[in-house]
Amino acid sequence: MTERLRRKSVEQSIADTDEPGTRLRKDLTWWDLTVFGVSVVVGAGIFTVTASTAANITGPAISLSFILAAVTCGLAALCYAEFASTVPVAGSAYTFSYATFGEFIAWIIGWDLILEFAVGAAVVAKGWSSYLGTVFGFSGGVVAVGPLDFDWGALLIVGTVAALLALGTKLSSHFSLVITAIKVSVVLLVVIVGAFYIKVSNYTPFIPPTESGESAGSGVDQSVFSLLTGAAGSHYGVYGLLAGASIVFFAFIGFDVVATTAEETRNPQRDVARGILASLAIVTVLYVAVSVVLSGMASYVDMREAGGGHPNLATAFELNGVDWAAKVISIGALAGLTTVVMVLMLGLSRVLFAMSRDGLLPRSLARTGTRGTPVRITVIVAVLVALAASLFPVNRLEEMVNVGTLFAFVLVSAGVIVLRRNRPDLERGFRVPWVPLLPIASIVACLWLMLNLTALTWIRFVVWMAFGVLIYLAYGRRHSLLGQRLALDGKI
């Protein structure tokens, strides 16, 4: 049996969750999962991406871009919900792929998720450090150490959330609830206060006429779609609306982290689906509300000029003379980024935990402490993320997070079709409607967004995945627990 056909059965995956010494504590409810989902999705995106995209790419039609991105995420979310209710095991897309496509593809997607969560956490930690300086009135948490810039602010937030995660997932959920309440309150304040400054004339034209430009870049800096079609870059118009959807999609990244906590949920067959869908519904309403208010407060032309090409949410308030809002928005962004770092690190630790328990990484890492949390892996995750965030300029790797996420979405959507065909007998707490049409629609939507990422992003992604294949061949393939079991049974 080849590695591709080394499929770990759903029953075996569930049985492994009761292995002594690697058992996770089941503490979470659907409400906890919803809090985690909102915590990780409502981050800096709503405070920065919304304004810059509206000013430079879509105009007032930014709300439609958010709706298109939400539909794409919603399609993938339904597929995640079915898988998580069927295979309530830590690891998310990694575990799902193990049961459908086999060990090698599972390793590939696991390695992909490591990229998504690790780089995402590092980038957001650096953003947190920057906002810390804005809130408290200094130049950010960066000091020069020889030739390196040491970001102590990033180190501070990574260390803090790692300690909370090691103390227990339930405690982390309570902390996330408090911080999430703060940042959602700030978002609601922005919507309510901003509504009094809306001018209907700012919504016209709703979809501005196309303006040709060089935004698509050239060579490997332009999108794959541009390379394949020879299309020129443009601002606004219908193509701007579609491009805007690809950009603001990044603001939704993270809801899939909810699926990584399925093993720690009391009633995963029911609650994981509820948590995923509820969190996505909440953030979609918030994003659309903010985009509608923002577009009405100031014209996209004024925002583009006032923000020097890089406006944020505070720019619209400054144009209306509401200067105090900038400080409030910075506080909201600081709170938002805190929980984003936490939940991304939680997702990363659970993926590494699942891979270690399966023997694809050292099994000694999959030990849980007295509180039922994988303390060793949490410490390793904290060290790696802290080093990346505090010492290296990781901001250029942001798009790699997005290509990794979309790749995971494609495999999970395809996996629903495969598992429905191969294992129709499995109990499913949630079932995706209209299979295979809806999963196929999810795959197509994700591939479209992937085509809008730059060719350079794809090159970096392929290099990362090739490095992962080498590690699998050198270590994971020979130490796979499933491979050892099959060898003892004489099946390989």
C-alpha positions in Angstrom: 0.0 0.0 0.0 1.5 3.4 -1.0 1.5 6.4 1.3 -1.2 7.9 -0.8 -3.5 5.0 0.0 -2.6 4.9 3.7 -6.0 6.1 4.7 -6.6 6.5 8.4 -10.2 5.4 9.0 -12.6 7.7 10.8 -13.1 5.1 13.5 -9.3 4.9 14.1 -9.0 8.7 14.2 -11.7 8.9 16.9 -10.3 6.0 18.8 -6.9 7.6 18.9 -8.4 10.6 20.9 -8.7 8.3 23.9 -5.0 7.3 24.0 -3.6 7.8 27.5 -1.2 10.7 27.7 -2.4 12.4 24.6 -6.0 13.1 25.5 -7.4 16.6 25.2 -9.9 17.9 27.7 -13.5 18.4 26.4 -14.6 21.7 27.8 -16.0 23.8 24.9 -19.5 24.6 23.9 -20.9 26.0 20.6 -20.8 29.5 22.2 -17.1 29.0 23.0 -16.5 28.0 19.4 -18.4 31.1 18.2 -16.3 33.3 20.4 -13.1 31.8 19.0 -14.4 32.2 15.5 -15.3 35.9 15.9 -12.0 36.4 17.9 -9.8 35.3 15.1 -11.7 36.8 12.2 -12.5 40.3 13.5 -8.9 41.6 13.5 -7.0 44.4 11.8 -8.8 43.7 8.5 -12.0 45.5 9.5 -9.9 48.5 10.6 -7.6 48.8 7.6 -8.4 46.6 4.6 -12.0 48.0 4.3 -10.9 51.6 3.8 -7.9 51.0 1.6 -9.9 48.6 -0.7 -12.8 51.0 -1.0 -10.6 53.9 -1.8 -8.3 52.2 -4.3 -10.1 49.3 -5.8 -13.9 49.1 -5.5 -15.4 52.5 -4.5 -18.7 52.3 -2.6 -19.3 48.8 -4.0 -16.9 47.5 -1.2 -20.0 46.1 0.5 -20.7 43.8 -2.5 -17.1 42.7 -2.4 -17.6 41.6 1.2 -20.7 39.8 0.3 -19.0 37.9 -2.5 -16.1 37.0 -0.2 -18.6 35.9 2.5 -20.4 33.6 0.1 -17.1 31.9 -0.8 -16.2 31.5 2.9 -19.8 30.3 3.6 -19.5 27.5 1.0 -16.3 26.3 2.5 -17.7 26.7 6.0 -20.5 24.3 5.2 -18.0 21.7 4.1 -15.9 22.2 7.2 -19.0 21.9 9.4 -19.9 18.5 7.9 -16.4 17.1 8.3 -16.0 18.4 11.8 -19.3 16.9 12.9 -18.3 13.5 11.3 -14.6 13.4 12.4 -14.5 15.3 15.7 -10.7 15.1 16.0 -8.0 17.8 16.4 -6.2 18.8 13.2 -9.0 20.3 11.0 -8.2 19.9 7.3 -5.2 17.6 8.1 -7.4 15.1 9.9 -10.1 15.3 7.3 -7.6 14.7 4.4 -6.1 11.7 6.2 -9.5 10.0 6.2 -10.3 10.8 2.5 -7.1 11.3 0.4 -4.5 9.3 2.4 -1.4 10.0 4.4 0.7 11.9 1.8 -2.0 14.4 1.0 -2.8 14.7 4.8 0.9 15.6 5.3 0.8 18.2 2.5 -2.3 19.9 3.9 -0.9 19.7 7.5 2.4 21.4 6.3 0.2 23.9 4.5 -1.7 24.7 7.7 1.5 25.2 9.6 2.4 27.9 7.1 -1.0 29.5 7.4 -1.2 29.7 11.1 2.5 30.3 11.9 3.1 33.1 9.4 -0.3 34.6 10.2 0.4 34.7 13.9 3.8 36.2 13.4 2.5 38.9 11.0 -0.4 39.8 13.3 1.9 39.9 16.4 4.0 42.5 14.6 0.8 44.5 13.8 -0.1 44.3 17.5 3.2 45.7 18.4 2.7 48.6 16.0 -0.8 49.4 17.4 0.6 49.2 21.0 2.8 52.2 20.1 -0.1 54.1 18.6 -2.3 53.6 21.7 0.4 54.5 24.3 2.1 57.2 22.2 5.6 55.7 21.3 7.1 54.4 18.1 6.1 50.8 18.5 7.8 47.9 20.4 11.0 47.7 18.3 14.5 48.2 19.5 17.8 47.8 17.6 20.0 44.9 18.7 23.1 45.1 16.6 22.1 44.7 12.9 18.7 43.3 13.9 15.5 45.1 14.9 14.1 43.3 18.0 10.4 43.6 18.3 9.8 43.2 22.0 6.1 44.1 21.6 5.6 41.0 19.4 7.5 38.9 21.9 5.2 40.3 24.7 1.9 39.3 23.1 3.1 35.9 21.9 4.4 35.0 25.4 1.2 36.2 27.0 -1.2 34.2 24.9 1.0 31.1 25.0 0.8 31.1 28.8 -3.0 31.4 28.6 -3.2 28.5 26.0 -1.0 26.3 28.2 -3.2 27.0 31.2 -6.3 25.6 29.4 -8.5 26.1 26.4 -11.5 27.0 28.5 -9.5 29.8 30.2 -8.4 31.0 26.7 -12.0 31.1 25.7 -13.0 33.2 28.7 -10.2 35.6 27.9 -11.2 35.7 24.2 -14.8 36.5 25.2 -13.7 39.6 27.2 -11.4 40.9 24.5 -13.8 40.1 21.7 -16.6 42.0 23.5 -14.3 45.1 23.6 -13.4 45.0 19.9 -17.0 44.3 18.8 -18.1 47.2 20.9 -15.6 49.4 19.1 -16.9 48.2 15.7 -20.5 48.9 16.8 -19.5 52.3 18.0 -17.9 53.0 14.6 -21.1 52.0 12.9 -23.4 53.9 15.1 -21.4 57.1 15.3 -20.5 57.0 11.6 -24.1 56.6 10.6 -24.8 60.2 11.6 -22.2 61.4 9.1 -23.5 59.5 6.1 -24.1 61.6 2.9 -26.1 59.8 0.3 -24.2 61.5 -2.5 -21.1 59.6 -1.5 -22.7 56.4 -2.7 -22.8 57.7 -6.3 -21.5 56.2 -8.5 -21.9 53.0 -6.6 -19.6 51.1 -9.0 -17.2 53.8 -10.3 -16.1 53.7 -14.0 -12.9 51.7 -14.6 -9.6 53.6 -14.4 -6.6 51.9 -16.1 -3.5 51.7 -14.1 -0.4 49.7 -13.3 -1.7 48.1 -10.1 -1.4 44.6 -11.4 2.4 44.9 -11.4 4.6 43.1 -13.9 6.3 39.8 -14.1 6.0 37.6 -11.0 4.5 40.6 -9.1 1.3 40.5 -11.1 -1.6 38.1 -10.4 -1.6 34.6 -12.0 -4.9 35.6 -13.7 -3.1 38.6 -15.4 -0.2 36.3 -16.5 -2.6 33.8 -18.0 -4.9 36.2 -19.8 -2.6 39.2 -20.4 -5.2 41.4 -18.8 -4.1 44.9 -17.8 -4.5 46.2 -14.3 -7.5 48.4 -13.5 -9.2 50.2 -10.6 -12.9 50.2 -10.0 -15.6 48.9 -12.4 -16.8 45.3 -12.3 -13.3 43.9 -12.4 -12.4 46.1 -9.5 -15.4 44.8 -7.6 -14.2 41.2 -8.2 -10.6 42.0 -7.4 -11.9 43.6 -4.2 -13.6 40.4 -3.2 -10.2 38.6 -3.5 -8.6 41.2 -1.2 -11.3 41.5 1.5 -11.5 37.7 1.6 -8.3 37.9 3.7 -10.4 39.6 6.4 -12.4 36.4 6.8 -9.4 34.1 7.3 -9.4 32.2 10.5 -12.9 30.8 10.9 -11.5 27.4 9.9 -9.5 27.4 13.2 -12.8 26.5 14.9 -12.6 23.1 13.3 -9.3 22.4 14.9 -11.0 22.4 18.4 -13.5 19.7 17.5 -11.8 17.2 19.8 -12.1 19.6 22.8 -15.9 20.2 22.2 -18.4 18.5 24.5 -20.9 17.8 21.7 -18.9 18.2 18.4 -21.6 16.6 16.2 -23.9 19.5 16.9 -21.8 22.3 18.3 -18.9 22.6 15.8 -21.3 23.3 12.9 -23.1 25.9 15.0 -19.9 27.6 16.0 -18.5 27.8 12.5 -21.7 29.1 10.9 -22.6 31.5 13.7 -19.2 33.1 13.8 -19.1 33.6 10.0 -22.7 35.1 10.1 -21.7 37.5 12.9 -18.6 38.8 11.2 -20.3 39.1 7.8 -22.9 41.4 9.3 -20.3 43.5 11.0 -18.1 43.8 7.9 -21.0 44.8 5.6 -22.3 47.3 8.1 -18.9 48.9 8.5 -18.3 49.0 4.7 -21.7 50.7 4.1 -21.1 53.3 6.8 -17.6 54.0 5.7 -18.6 54.5 2.0 -21.3 56.9 3.1 -19.1 59.0 5.4 -16.6 60.1 2.8 -16.2 59.7 -1.0 -13.7 57.1 -2.1 -11.8 59.9 -3.9 -11.4 62.0 -0.8 -10.3 58.9 1.3 -7.7 58.0 -1.3 -6.2 61.5 -1.3 -6.5 62.0 2.5 -4.9 58.7 3.3 -2.0 59.0 0.8 -3.2 55.9 -1.0 -3.3 53.9 2.3 -6.3 55.1 4.2 -7.8 53.3 7.2 -11.0 53.4 9.1 -9.9 56.5 11.1 -9.4 58.4 7.8 -13.2 58.7 7.2 -13.7 60.1 10.7 -10.9 62.6 10.4 -12.4 63.8 7.1 -15.6 64.5 9.1 -13.7 66.2 12.0 -14.2 63.3 14.5 -10.6 63.0 15.5 -11.2 61.2 18.8 -12.3 58.2 16.8 -8.7 57.4 15.7 -7.7 56.6 19.2 -10.8 54.5 19.8 -10.2 52.6 16.6 -6.5 51.9 17.6 -7.7 50.5 20.9 -10.2 48.3 19.0 -7.5 47.1 16.6 -5.1 46.3 19.5 -7.8 44.2 21.2 -8.7 42.6 17.9 -5.2 41.5 17.2 -4.7 40.1 20.7 -7.3 37.4 20.1 -6.2 36.8 16.5 -2.7 35.9 17.7 -4.2 33.6 20.4 -6.5 31.7 18.1 -4.0 31.3 15.3 -1.5 29.9 17.8 -4.2 27.6 19.2 -4.9 26.3 15.7 -1.2 25.8 15.0 -0.6 23.9 18.2 -3.6 21.6 17.5 -2.5 20.8 13.9 1.1 20.0 15.2 -0.5 17.9 18.0 -2.5 15.8 15.6 0.5 15.3 13.3 2.7 14.3 16.2 0.1 11.9 17.6 0.1 10.2 14.2 3.9 9.9 14.2 4.5 12.1 11.2 6.3 14.4 13.7 8.0 13.2 16.9 5.3 11.5 19.1 6.8 12.9 22.3 5.4 16.3 21.3 1.9 15.0 21.6 1.9 14.6 25.3 -0.7 16.6 27.3 -0.2 18.0 30.7 -2.4 17.8 33.8 -4.7 20.5 32.4 -5.3 18.5 29.2 -3.4 20.8 26.9 -0.3 20.0 24.8 2.1 22.2 26.7 5.3 21.1 24.9 3.9 22.0 21.5 2.5 25.2 22.8 5.9 26.2 24.1 7.5 25.3 20.7 4.9 27.2 18.8 5.4 30.3 21.0 9.2 30.2 20.5 8.9 29.8 16.7 6.3 32.5 16.3 8.1 34.8 18.7 11.4 34.4 16.8 9.7 35.1 13.4 7.7 38.0 14.7 10.4 39.7 16.8 13.5 39.3 14.5 12.4 38.9 10.9 10.4 41.1 8.4 7.6 38.7 7.8 5.2 41.3 6.3 6.1 40.3 2.7 4.8 36.8 3.4 1.2 37.8 4.2 -0.2 36.6 0.9 1.3 33.1 1.6 -1.3 32.8 4.4 -4.0 33.3 1.9 -2.9 30.9 -0.7 -2.5 28.3 2.1 -5.9 28.9 3.4 -7.6 28.6 0.0 -5.7 25.4 -0.8 -7.1 23.9 2.5 -10.6 25.1 1.5 -10.3 23.3 -1.8 -9.2 20.0 -0.3 -11.9 20.1 2.4 -14.6 20.8 -0.2 -13.4 18.0 -2.4 -13.1 15.7 0.6 -16.9 16.0 1.4 -17.7 14.6 -2.0 -15.1 11.7 -1.6 -16.3 10.8 1.9 -20.0 10.9 0.9 -19.2 8.3 -1.8 -16.8 6.1 0.1 -18.4 6.2 3.6 -22.2 7.0 3.2 -22.8 5.0 6.4 -21.0 7.5 8.7 -23.1 9.4 11.2 -23.0 13.1 10.2 -24.2 15.7 12.8 -24.4 18.2 9.9 -24.8 17.5 6.2 -23.9 19.9 3.4 -27.0 20.4 1.1 -26.9 19.8 -2.6 -23.8 17.6 -2.8 -21.8 17.5 -5.1 -23.0 20.9 -6.5 -22.3 23.0 -3.4 -18.8 21.6 -2.7 -17.9 22.1 -6.4 -19.1 25.7 -6.3 -16.9 26.1 -3.2 -13.9 24.7 -5.1 -14.5 27.0 -8.1 -14.9 30.1 -5.9 -11.6 29.3 -4.0 -9.7 28.7 -7.2 -10.9 32.0 -8.6 -9.5 33.8 -5.6 -6.3 31.9 -5.8 -5.8 33.1 -9.4 -5.9 36.7 -8.1 -2.8 36.1 -6.0 0.6 37.1 -7.3 2.9 34.6 -9.2 5.6 35.4 -6.6 3.3 34.2 -3.8 2.8 30.9 -5.7 6.5 30.5 -6.2 7.1 30.9 -2.4 4.3 28.5 -1.7 5.7 25.8 -4.0 9.1 26.1 -2.3 7.6 25.8 1.1 5.6 22.7 0.1 8.7 21.1 -1.6 10.6 21.5 1.7 7.7 19.8 3.5 7.8 16.8 1.1 11.5 16.4 1.9 10.7 16.3 5.6 8.0 13.7 5.0 10.2 11.5 3.0 13.1 11.8 5.5 11.1 11.4 8.7 7.3 11.2 8.5 7.0 8.3 6.1 9.2 6.0 8.2 7.7 7.0 11.6 4.1 7.0 10.6 2.0 5.2 13.3 -0.5 4.1 10.6 2.3 2.8 8.4 3.6 0.7 11.4 0.2 -0.7 12.1 -0.3 -1.7 8.5 3.2 -3.3 8.3 2.3 -5.4 11.4 -0.9 -6.5 9.7 1.0 -7.4 6.6 -0.9 -4.9 4.4 2.2 -3.0 3.2 
